[in-house]
Amino acid sequence: MSNILFHEVGMRFPGRTILNRVHLPVSAGELVTAVGPSGCGKSTLLNLLFGALSPSFGSVAIDGEEVSGVSTKAGIVYQDYRLNLMPHATVLDNVALGYEGLHSNLSERLLLLPSYWRVRREARERARALLADVGLPTDAEKKFPHELSGGMQQRVAIALALITEPKVLVMDEPCSGLDETTRRGIQDLVLEKWDGGKMTIFFVSHDLREAVFLGSRVIGLSQHWTYDDGASGNGALVVVDIETPGGRQMHDQRYKLDAAFLDSVELIRRTAIEPNGQKPLKLSERVTTHSDAVSVEPRAKEVSHE
């Protein structure tokens, strides 16, 4: 498990500010879900953590080590599982290659050295075990990704992310586009992996109910805010940071009918998704009740549009 720290992270693309001084500490073993309006920077935050992007200012660190480039400590599962999987490799090879790439170098693979064959055997053994662990039948390993259903492909993508034994699992809306039954299966799988106690998970979702169901902690990002004096803000901030009322013990699909669950969904919707009915949220109206939540006023280092 690993600690994560987004330290006053700002992110700007040409002509547009995405994030403004996001300060977010995450303790080892948390399952943090992130929600927010379209364009608020949820996936940007995720890509900063994975190392696919670098912040305009501030820093992102895992276990005190600043993320610079794609981090070997993090595994990622994309919304579009096709981004994880190679279409012309079998399911078994797709998953095994993640381990091979980490434990052998290019020379060993090109020259087919004995050390490479040892790693290859280990990779395939681990891949078979993981494919079974994520609920795929044994005959699936010989198939190509396009021969599997969307839910089965997403399970392969999760196995691929897990084979390198990452300390942080980063998930970008992995249940999006799946039917309800398949979605529930993937949600239960994520919780099962998290309950093993070895990973910190950062999970981006567009679905409030999913976020509250899965997260031990839910953060809401929003670009719709103002300073208390009415001056317009610039870029998204964390406007909600709460623990879910049920925690680990309530991760049962029946939890979605619980009054505390529904209250949490409504609180996040009202604050992060639809603040004040459409009026921008004032900084003083943010909800940050999690014990690790840190309130940082962004005015001093606000990212400029200019």
C-alpha positions as CSV (number, residue, x, y, z in Angstrom):
1,M,0.0,0.0,0.0
2,S,1.2,3.5,-0.7
3,N,0.5,7.1,0.5
4,I,-0.4,9.7,-2.2
5,L,0.0,13.4,-2.0
6,F,-1.3,15.9,-4.5
7,H,0.5,19.1,-3.3
8,E,-1.2,22.3,-4.5
9,V,-1.4,20.9,-8.0
10,G,-2.3,23.2,-10.8
11,M,-2.9,22.1,-14.4
12,R,-3.3,24.3,-17.4
13,F,-3.7,23.5,-21.1
14,P,-3.5,26.2,-23.8
15,G,-6.4,28.6,-23.3
16,R,-7.9,26.6,-20.4
17,T,-7.2,26.1,-16.7
18,I,-8.2,22.6,-15.5
19,L,-7.0,22.3,-11.9
20,N,-6.2,25.1,-9.4
21,R,-4.1,24.3,-6.3
22,V,-5.6,20.8,-5.6
23,H,-4.2,19.7,-2.3
24,L,-5.2,16.1,-1.5
25,P,-3.4,13.7,0.8
26,V,-4.5,10.0,0.5
27,S,-3.5,7.5,3.1
28,A,-2.3,4.0,2.3
29,G,-5.1,1.6,1.8
30,E,-7.8,4.1,1.0
31,L,-10.2,3.6,-1.9
32,V,-10.8,7.1,-3.1
33,T,-13.5,7.8,-5.7
34,A,-13.5,11.1,-7.6
35,V,-16.6,12.6,-9.2
36,G,-17.5,16.0,-10.6
37,P,-19.1,17.9,-13.5
38,S,-18.0,17.2,-17.1
39,G,-14.7,19.0,-17.8
40,C,-13.7,19.4,-14.1
41,G,-10.4,17.5,-14.5
42,K,-11.2,14.1,-13.0
43,S,-9.2,12.2,-15.7
44,T,-6.5,14.9,-15.6
45,L,-6.0,14.2,-11.9
46,L,-5.8,10.5,-12.6
47,N,-3.2,11.0,-15.4
48,L,-1.1,13.1,-13.1
49,L,-1.1,10.3,-10.6
50,F,-0.2,7.7,-13.1
51,G,2.5,10.0,-14.5
52,A,1.1,10.4,-18.0
53,L,0.9,14.2,-17.4
54,S,3.1,16.6,-15.4
55,P,1.5,19.4,-13.4
56,S,1.9,23.0,-14.4
57,F,2.8,23.7,-10.8
58,G,2.8,21.8,-7.5
59,S,3.7,18.1,-7.3
60,V,2.3,14.6,-7.1
61,A,4.1,12.0,-4.9
62,I,3.7,8.3,-4.1
63,D,5.4,7.3,-0.8
64,G,7.2,10.6,-0.7
65,E,8.7,10.2,-4.2
66,E,7.6,12.7,-6.7
67,V,6.0,11.2,-9.8
68,S,8.1,12.0,-12.9
69,G,7.0,10.0,-15.9
70,V,4.9,6.9,-15.9
71,S,5.2,5.4,-12.4
72,T,6.1,1.7,-11.9
73,K,4.2,1.9,-8.6
74,A,0.9,2.5,-10.3
75,G,-1.2,0.3,-12.5
76,I,-4.0,1.8,-14.6
77,V,-7.3,0.6,-16.0
78,Y,-8.9,2.8,-18.6
79,Q,-12.5,3.5,-19.3
80,D,-11.9,2.1,-22.8
81,Y,-10.4,-1.3,-22.0
82,R,-9.1,-1.5,-25.6
83,L,-6.5,1.0,-24.6
84,N,-5.1,-1.6,-22.2
85,L,-5.2,-4.6,-24.5
86,M,-3.4,-5.4,-27.7
87,P,-5.9,-6.7,-30.2
88,H,-3.5,-9.2,-32.0
89,A,-2.3,-10.9,-28.8
90,T,-4.2,-13.6,-26.9
91,V,-5.7,-12.8,-23.5
92,L,-2.9,-14.8,-21.8
93,D,-0.2,-13.0,-23.7
94,N,-1.8,-9.6,-23.1
95,V,-1.6,-10.1,-19.3
96,A,1.8,-11.9,-19.3
97,L,3.5,-9.2,-21.3
98,G,2.9,-6.7,-18.5
99,Y,5.1,-8.9,-16.2
100,E,7.6,-9.7,-18.9
101,G,8.2,-6.0,-19.7
102,L,8.9,-5.2,-16.0
103,H,11.2,-8.2,-15.3
104,S,13.2,-8.5,-18.6
105,N,15.0,-6.0,-20.8
106,L,14.8,-5.5,-24.6
107,S,18.1,-7.3,-25.2
108,E,17.0,-10.4,-23.3
109,R,13.8,-10.5,-25.3
110,L,15.4,-9.9,-28.7
111,L,18.2,-12.4,-28.1
112,L,15.9,-15.0,-26.4
113,L,18.3,-15.4,-23.6
114,P,17.7,-18.1,-20.9
115,S,16.8,-15.3,-18.4
116,Y,14.0,-14.2,-20.7
117,W,12.5,-17.7,-20.9
118,R,12.5,-18.0,-17.1
119,V,10.6,-14.7,-16.9
120,R,8.2,-15.7,-19.6
121,R,7.3,-18.9,-17.7
122,E,6.8,-17.0,-14.5
123,A,4.7,-14.4,-16.4
124,R,2.4,-17.0,-17.9
125,E,1.9,-18.8,-14.6
126,R,1.0,-15.5,-12.9
127,A,-1.2,-14.5,-15.8
128,R,-3.2,-17.7,-15.6
129,A,-3.7,-17.4,-11.9
130,L,-4.8,-13.8,-12.2
131,L,-7.2,-14.5,-15.0
132,A,-8.8,-17.2,-12.8
133,D,-8.8,-14.7,-9.9
134,V,-10.8,-12.1,-11.8
135,G,-13.4,-14.7,-12.8
136,L,-12.5,-15.6,-16.3
137,P,-12.9,-19.3,-17.5
138,T,-9.8,-21.2,-18.5
139,D,-10.7,-21.3,-22.2
140,A,-10.6,-17.5,-22.3
141,E,-6.8,-17.3,-22.2
142,K,-6.5,-18.6,-25.8
143,K,-9.0,-16.1,-27.2
144,F,-8.3,-12.6,-28.6
145,P,-9.8,-9.6,-26.9
146,H,-12.5,-9.0,-29.6
147,E,-13.8,-12.5,-28.9
148,L,-14.8,-11.6,-25.4
149,S,-17.7,-9.5,-24.0
150,G,-17.1,-6.0,-22.8
151,G,-17.2,-7.1,-19.2
152,M,-14.8,-9.9,-19.8
153,Q,-12.4,-7.6,-21.6
154,Q,-12.5,-5.2,-18.6
155,R,-11.6,-8.1,-16.3
156,V,-8.6,-8.9,-18.5
157,A,-7.6,-5.2,-18.3
158,I,-7.8,-5.4,-14.5
159,A,-5.7,-8.5,-14.5
160,L,-3.1,-6.8,-16.7
161,A,-3.0,-3.8,-14.3
162,L,-2.6,-6.2,-11.3
163,I,0.1,-8.5,-12.6
164,T,2.9,-6.0,-11.8
165,E,1.6,-5.9,-8.2
166,P,1.2,-2.1,-8.1
167,K,0.9,-0.3,-4.8
168,V,-1.6,2.1,-6.4
169,L,-4.3,1.1,-8.8
170,V,-5.7,3.9,-10.9
171,M,-9.0,3.4,-12.6
172,D,-10.6,5.7,-15.1
173,E,-14.4,5.0,-15.2
174,P,-13.8,1.2,-15.8
175,C,-17.5,0.4,-15.5
176,S,-18.7,3.0,-18.0
177,G,-20.6,1.6,-20.9
178,L,-21.2,-1.8,-19.2
179,D,-24.7,-3.2,-18.6
180,E,-26.0,-3.1,-15.0
181,T,-25.3,-6.8,-14.2
182,T,-21.8,-6.6,-15.6
183,R,-21.2,-3.3,-13.9
184,R,-22.1,-4.8,-10.5
185,G,-19.7,-7.7,-11.2
186,I,-16.8,-5.3,-11.9
187,Q,-17.7,-3.2,-8.8
188,D,-17.6,-6.3,-6.6
189,L,-14.3,-7.4,-8.2
190,V,-12.7,-4.0,-7.4
191,L,-13.9,-4.2,-3.8
192,E,-12.6,-7.8,-3.5
193,K,-9.1,-6.7,-4.7
194,W,-9.1,-3.7,-2.4
195,D,-10.2,-5.7,0.6
196,G,-7.0,-7.8,0.2
197,G,-5.4,-4.8,1.9
198,K,-2.4,-4.4,-0.4
199,M,-3.5,-1.5,-2.6
200,T,-4.5,2.1,-2.5
201,I,-7.1,2.7,-5.2
202,F,-7.9,6.0,-7.0
203,F,-11.1,5.5,-8.9
204,V,-12.7,8.1,-11.2
205,S,-16.4,7.8,-11.9
206,H,-19.1,9.9,-13.5
207,D,-21.7,7.9,-11.5
208,L,-22.4,9.3,-8.0
209,R,-24.1,6.1,-6.8
210,E,-21.1,4.1,-7.9
211,A,-18.7,6.5,-6.3
212,V,-20.4,6.4,-2.9
213,F,-20.9,2.6,-3.1
214,L,-17.2,1.9,-3.9
215,G,-15.3,4.6,-2.1
216,S,-14.1,4.5,1.5
217,R,-13.7,8.2,0.7
218,V,-15.3,10.3,-2.0
219,I,-14.0,13.6,-3.4
220,G,-16.0,15.9,-5.6
221,L,-14.1,18.2,-8.0
222,S,-15.8,21.3,-9.4
223,Q,-14.9,24.3,-11.6
224,H,-18.1,26.1,-10.6
225,W,-17.0,28.2,-7.6
226,T,-16.3,31.7,-6.5
227,Y,-14.4,33.4,-3.7
228,D,-16.6,34.5,-0.8
229,D,-16.4,38.1,-2.0
230,G,-17.9,37.0,-5.3
231,A,-14.8,37.1,-7.4
232,S,-14.8,34.3,-10.0
233,G,-12.6,31.2,-9.5
234,N,-10.4,29.7,-12.1
235,G,-10.0,25.9,-12.5
236,A,-11.4,23.1,-10.5
237,L,-11.0,22.5,-6.7
238,V,-11.9,19.7,-4.3
239,V,-15.3,21.0,-3.0
240,V,-16.3,17.8,-1.3
241,D,-14.1,15.4,0.7
242,I,-16.1,12.9,2.8
243,E,-15.9,9.3,4.2
244,T,-18.7,7.1,3.1
245,P,-21.0,6.2,6.0
246,G,-20.8,2.4,5.5
247,G,-17.1,1.9,4.9
248,R,-15.8,-1.6,4.3
249,Q,-18.6,-3.3,6.1
250,M,-21.3,-1.9,4.0
251,H,-20.0,-2.9,0.6
252,D,-23.0,-5.0,-0.3
253,Q,-25.3,-4.1,-3.2
254,R,-28.1,-3.6,-0.7
255,Y,-26.2,-0.6,0.7
256,K,-27.5,1.4,-2.3
257,L,-31.0,1.3,-0.6
258,D,-29.6,2.6,2.8
259,A,-30.7,6.1,3.9
260,A,-27.2,7.1,4.8
261,F,-26.1,6.1,1.3
262,L,-28.8,8.2,-0.4
263,D,-28.0,11.1,1.9
264,S,-24.3,11.0,0.8
265,V,-25.3,10.9,-2.8
266,E,-27.5,13.9,-2.4
267,L,-24.9,15.9,-0.5
268,I,-22.3,15.4,-3.2
269,R,-24.8,16.1,-6.0
270,R,-25.9,19.3,-4.3
271,T,-22.3,20.5,-3.6
272,A,-20.1,19.3,-6.4
273,I,-22.4,18.5,-9.3
274,E,-25.3,21.0,-9.0
275,P,-24.1,23.6,-6.5
276,N,-27.0,25.8,-5.3
277,G,-29.1,24.8,-8.2
278,Q,-26.7,26.3,-10.8
279,K,-25.1,29.2,-8.8
280,P,-21.4,28.9,-8.3
281,L,-20.3,27.5,-5.0
282,K,-18.5,29.8,-2.5
283,L,-15.3,28.6,-1.0
284,S,-16.8,28.7,2.5
285,E,-19.5,26.2,1.3
286,R,-17.1,23.4,0.6
287,V,-17.7,20.2,2.5
288,T,-14.4,18.7,3.8
289,T,-15.1,16.4,6.7
290,H,-12.6,13.7,6.0
291,S,-9.9,13.6,8.7
292,D,-7.1,14.0,6.0
293,A,-8.9,16.8,4.2
294,V,-6.8,20.0,3.9
295,S,-8.5,23.3,3.0
296,V,-6.2,25.5,0.9
297,E,-7.2,28.9,-0.3
298,P,-6.2,29.1,-4.0
299,R,-6.0,32.9,-4.5
300,A,-2.3,33.3,-3.8
301,K,-1.2,30.9,-6.6
302,E,-4.3,30.9,-8.8
303,V,-3.5,29.8,-12.3
304,S,-4.0,32.6,-14.8
305,H,-6.0,32.3,-18.0
306,E,-3.4,34.6,-19.6
